[in-house]
Amino acid sequence: MNTNVKNELLNRLFEAKGEPVSGQEFADEYGLSRTAIWKYIKEFEEEGYEITSIRKKGYALISSPDR
């Protein structure tokens, strides 16, 4: 997976401060599929981030691991 895209997605989630970030818009911007965005979200969850999916709105960061 592209680390730069992954970092940009994580930054957007942080900047949104709990508001949903559209996976489709992000995918379109970077020429990715929604499945690729979903895989990044799953990686974040494995790393300890709590992210919720809001139907028809996007992904929202709930909490991040203490690091």
BELPE-V343894 format. One line per field, one symbol per residue. phi: phi as a letter, one per 20 degrees, with the letter a starting at -180 (. if undefined). psi: psi as a letter, one per 40 degrees, with the letter a starting at -180 (. if undefined). Layout:
phi = ???
psi = ???
This chain:
phi = .ffffffffffffffflnefdffffffffdmdeffffgfffffgffeoedcdddgmcpdceebcffc
psi = ihdddddddddddddefeiihhdddddddefiidddddddddddddeeihhihhhedaihhdiiih.
